[in-house]
Amino acid sequence: MRIFPEGGRLAPALLLSGSVQTAHLADPVACAAFLIVALSGAGVAQTAWFKSQLSARLAIPLDGGRTLFGRPIFGPNKTWKGFAVMVPASGLSFLVLSVLALRAPAMGQRLWALTPWQYGGLGVIAGIGFMAGELPNSFVKRQLGIPPGEPPRRVSNLTCLGPLLLTSIPPLVPSRHDVVFLPYVTASCPASPA
């Protein structure tokens, strides 16, 4: 069975055979708003987590203190405590927001055709991508000897350029490419300390 976008041109024989389905086309603006709100919700949870005493137990550097050519790989600011909350918080945020959006038909019909559990899974992937997307920026800055917390725009822009170009032409229907690269693009151009 082949799937074609709504309004796509199909041979009349295919239409009559019933072996063709039309794909639900999501509204890119509604989907972008969903991503912004969902990731912002996860970010609020992460900020609250960082202020808690429990998060201090996971303040273990991702690179384990290892170095490459005598410099830290990611530095002391990239720790497991960020992953510990951002990944599940993104999953929960996507799940809850999708349930709310699906209850409002005008909004739910404009988003991707996924179940709430699929949105939760997408949120987990986005959380992993968001956190992993910051690592190349930190790596480049550490190798250039730039201390953590200093946001030199040139380095941030260079590490952002590749993924941005890969995702600059959005497809009509979300693909695995979008799921993998969209969270990376959102995280690789941060104004936050690396």
Number of C-alpha atoms within 10 A of each C-alpha: 7 9 12 15 13 11 8 9 9 10 7 8 9 12 12 9 8 9 11 14 14 12 16 17 16 17 14 15 11 16 16 12 12 18 21 13 15 23 24 14 18 24 19 13 17 22 13 12 18 17 10 10 8 11 17 14 9 15 16 15 17 20 15 14 13 13 14 11 7 8 15 19 24 28 24 17 17 23 18 17 21 21 19 14 20 28 22 20 24 31 25 22 25 29 23 17 19 25 15 14 18 19 12 11 10 10 16 19 17 18 22 18 16 13 13 19 16 15 23 23 18 20 28 22 18 29 27 20 22 24 18 16 25 25 21 17 24 28 20 18 25 20 18 11 11 16 15 16 12 12 18 13 11 9 16 21 15 13 22 22 13 12 18 18 10 14 15 10 8 12 10 13 14 13 10 8 12 15 15 15 18 21 24 25 24 20 21 27 21 17 12 10 15 26
